[in-house]
C-alpha cells in the first residue's frame, strides 16, 4: 500500500532564509560551526549569505514546499 500524501504548502521566503542562516552557523547538534580556529560565522554574515542564496534560488525558478510539522 502506498503512503498517504502529505499536504504541502509553499514555504515562506523568510522561513527559508532563517533555516539557511541557521545551517550556516550551527551544525546538526546545535554547536557553532567554526569558520576558522576560534572564530564562528557571525549572525549578520550568515543572514546576508542566506538572503543571497534565497535570491539566487528565486531567480532560478525554484519553488520550495514545506510539509506540516509532525504531531
Protein Blocks (a to p, Z undefined) as FASTA:
>chain_A
ZZdddddddddfklmmmmmmmmmmpcfkopacdfbghiacdfklmmmmmmmmmmmmmmno
pacddddddZZ
